[in-house]
């Protein structure tokens, strides 16, 4: 699978662009703030119906404009796919596949698998557990639609339980019977979500460790540990035990919405001891493992977006990453960098077909 053509109108700092891509490697070169990352984000948008960086759709519209359009022409399993997204401020966005609008955006997730590696991924290491849950759920959702449905239903039930808890708190009521329905629903949904997260991590870890060992030349040991309240048994029983506490706080303290991934380097939290290069290697290995996982489960090679990927990596790690990118395991790859000659040298060494684009002030020109 690959994207052949991208058309943008008023998307971030790009007022208008029509771009024809290579099915191999595509390089976008320009200064910081030129718009390179915005091109990658537009491609991401067509896969996930949202920006990688900004969840508020209206903020992705070019300043002083009222709408944006993002369109892509793909080749997927030897068939053409046309994906369209249009948004007017203060209105619902329209997302279409081959001119037919989706009833629910969740129906689109997984059609165009994609993996993005960006400097903002450091949030996985530096921020709270929500970022790491989003990582797990984002990967699983690309190949398992029932999981995504369960996750959405769980979140709706959680909102209802929290609303009930707030009412109990405001009324200073001890009538906890109102929670029975939500506890039962959360139990059933949580068990399925928990089981699929466990299976995902169990399969992901050895692949992740393989990639990290390759890029780092086997010099460091890393680990991922999945943490969940459900390790301790039935969620329904745990919710029963904390009802009084939850009623005082006004929100639910137990459940898969509190799950986390422990990221370890040499047995210690990577956040506390790792260098910038080690953190970047950790994240790259995690995303490459994600790529292999998705390819295995849905049979389609995801598009790979590498945003400013070589920064903070030493030459040895950069060269090993380059060797990985040049292998046939990857199909279409996008790379951004500020250094034209450095990037050109890198991609020429891969021996793959490539195109180079100069990006400046929101203008994208093929070399």
KOLTIZA-222504 format. One line per 10 residues: number of its first residue (from 0); their letters; for each residue z, y, x of C-alpha. Coordinates in steps of 0.02 Angstrom, whole numbers. Example, Ala and Ser with C-alpha at 12.3 -4.5 7.8 and 13.67 -1.06 7.14 Angstrom:
BEGIN
0	AS	390/-225/615  357/-53/684
END
This chain:
BEGIN
0	XXXXXXXXXX	0/0/0  -34/177/58  -57/354/-7  -235/417/15  -227/593/-54  -90/719/-92  -110/877/-195  28/1008/-200  45/1170/-297  200/1280/-279
10	XXXXXXXXXX	308/1143/-203  442/1225/-97  354/1335/33  182/1255/3  86/1358/-125  -68/1246/-118  -122/1097/-14  -246/954/-28  -221/823/107  -316/663/148
20	XXXXXXXXXX	-209/539/245  -241/397/365  -188/224/308  -105/207/480  -2/344/563  2/525/503  77/659/617  133/828/555  163/956/692  237/1130/676
30	XXXXXXXXXX	386/1242/704  550/1217/613  534/1284/436  343/1273/436  339/1147/293  321/977/381  473/903/297  417/972/129  259/867/138  366/712/168
40	XXXXXXXXXX	480/762/26  332/776/-93  281/598/-49  462/543/-76  461/633/-244  313/529/-303  409/369/-267  581/418/-335  546/556/-463  659/674/-366
50	XXXXXXXXXX	677/766/-201  763/681/-54  854/843/-15  879/942/-176  926/860/-341  898/1022/-440  714/1012/-486  691/1197/-522  746/1238/-345  595/1144/-277
60	XXXXXXXXXX	477/1272/-355  404/1401/-235  499/1566/-242  437/1685/-377  332/1547/-458  366/1460/-625  305/1283/-596  257/1151/-469  133/1007/-469  139/855/-354
70	XXXXXXXXXX	-1/727/-367  -41/574/-262  -183/449/-256  -128/279/-192  -204/111/-152  -82/-23/-210  -124/-208/-207  -310/-164/-198  -301/-51/-352  -298/139/-365
80	XXXXXXXXXX	-142/221/-434  -135/405/-482  40/478/-494  70/651/-566  227/757/-580  229/930/-657  377/1042/-689  397/1211/-772  563/1299/-750  685/1272/-893
90	XXXXXXXXXX	576/1130/-960  574/942/-945  468/876/-802  319/766/-840  293/609/-737  133/508/-764  54/351/-696  -134/345/-719  -122/487/-849  8/393/-953
100	XXXXXXXXXX	179/475/-962  334/370/-931  459/349/-1072  599/335/-944  587/388/-761  683/232/-711  527/131/-760  437/206/-609  566/162/-476  505/22/-364
110	XXXXXXXXXX	319/44/-400  289/138/-236  421/76/-113  467/198/23  591/219/165  635/390/234  729/426/394  789/605/412  921/706/507  1009/728/339
120	XXXXXXXXXX	1046/541/341  1198/583/447  1282/612/278  1294/422/269  1411/430/418  1497/598/399  1516/618/210  1613/522/77  1585/351/0  1466/417/-133
130	XXXXXXXXXX	1329/436/-2  1347/255/55  1347/189/-124  1188/287/-157  1111/204/-5  1153/28/-67  1100/64/-246  940/153/-194  880/1/-96  926/-128/-228
140	XXXXXXXXXX	850/-24/-368  679/-27/-283  659/-213/-318  787/-254/-453  765/-158/-617  906/-251/-709  1024/-188/-573  969/-8/-603  993/-31/-791  1168/-103/-763
150	XXXXXXXXXX	1212/40/-647  1157/171/-774  1253/84/-913  1407/70/-803  1401/257/-765  1384/298/-951  1533/186/-995  1632/264/-853  1599/437/-923  1661/379/-1094
160	XXXXXXXXXX	1818/301/-1020  1854/460/-921  1830/566/-1078  1954/454/-1169  2078/470/-1025  2064/660/-1031  2101/656/-1217  2254/548/-1187  2312/667/-1052  2288/821/-1161
170	XXXXXXXXXX	2379/741/-1309  2509/660/-1196  2471/502/-1294  2517/324/-1246  2394/242/-1367  2295/149/-1235  2206/37/-1361  2065/165/-1360  2023/104/-1184  1997/-79/-1230
180	XXXXXXXXXX	1812/-62/-1272  1768/33/-1112  1870/-84/-1002  1777/-234/-1073  1607/-153/-1043  1651/-95/-868  1712/-270/-823  1548/-355/-871  1436/-225/-789  1543/-210/-633
190	XXXXXXXXXX	1538/-397/-599  1348/-397/-597  1336/-238/-490  1467/-306/-369  1379/-473/-352  1212/-394/-310  1290/-273/-186  1375/-419/-98  1211/-517/-90  1121/-363/-24
200	XXXXXXXXXX	1245/-328/117  1254/-512/165  1066/-516/188  1050/-342/263  1180/-354/402  1094/-479/519  928/-385/505  1018/-220/537  1105/-293/690  937/-360/753
210	XXXXXXXXXX	856/-188/747  1006/-100/823  1014/-225/966  828/-200/999  832/-10/1001  994/-1/1103  943/-144/1219  1093/-246/1159  1221/-131/1239  1331/-101/1085
220	XXXXXXXXXX	1405/-201/942  1394/-134/765  1451/-194/594  1445/-154/408  1592/-202/298  1577/-191/109  1737/-128/27  1770/-149/-160  1915/-160/-282  1829/-315/-350
230	XXXXXXXXXX	1873/-409/-190  2046/-417/-271  1989/-501/-432  1950/-452/-612  1915/-267/-640  1979/-281/-818  2150/-337/-756  2155/-200/-625  2109/-68/-755  2251/-132/-864
240	XXXXXXXXXX	2373/-112/-721  2323/69/-685  2308/132/-865  2463/239/-856  2412/312/-690  2233/345/-750  2299/430/-908  2405/547/-802  2260/587/-685  2128/594/-822
250	XXXXXXXXXX	2000/484/-733  1967/303/-683  2036/252/-513  1972/72/-504  1794/6/-512  1630/-14/-420  1608/176/-426  1738/177/-286  1649/49/-175  1613/95/6
260	XXXXXXXXXX	1530/34/165  1633/36/325  1520/82/472  1585/16/637  1535/33/820  1629/-80/939  1755/-114/801  1794/71/772  1731/194/639  1565/260/703
270	XXXXXXXXXX	1605/433/633  1747/453/758  1680/380/920  1489/378/922  1376/497/1017  1234/585/926  1111/460/999  1216/311/943  1232/382/767  1045/408/756
280	XXXXXXXXXX	1011/232/821  1133/164/690  1044/255/549  870/208/609  919/25/621  995/34/446  835/107/373  722/-16/465  826/-158/395  804/-77/224
290	XXXXXXXXXX	615/-79/253  614/-265/296  727/-305/149  617/-216/21  458/-292/92  532/-466/80  589/-445/-100  440/-358/-180  299/-411/-64  239/-233/-32
300	XXXXXXXXXX	258/-142/134  346/23/98  279/188/160  387/249/306  432/434/327  504/479/498  568/658/498  611/729/669  648/552/724  645/568/914
310	XXXXXXXXXX	770/710/928  935/655/1010  861/487/1066  844/454/1252  675/397/1321  723/213/1323  772/213/1138  621/318/1091  504/195/1178  582/44/1091
320	XXXXXXXXXX	567/131/923  386/171/964  352/-12/1001  423/-57/830  316/72/740  158/9/827  183/-170/766  88/-239/617  250/-259/518  228/-75/471
330	XXXXXXXXXX	83/-9/370  75/178/334  191/290/435  221/479/432  301/567/581  352/750/600  390/839/764  385/1012/839  307/954/1004  120/922/981
340	XXXXXXXXXX	80/849/1152  233/735/1149  193/667/976  8/647/1017  52/548/1173  169/436/1072  45/392/934  -102/368/1052  0/235/1142  20/136/980
350	XXXXXXXXXX	-165/99/973  -160/124/784  -275/233/679  -196/404/657  -224/581/593  -139/739/655  -100/890/546  -47/1064/599  80/1142/482  120/1329/484
360	XXXXXXX	195/1441/350  164/1313/214  -18/1282/264  -70/1105/310  -229/1086/414  -306/925/480  -336/929/667
END
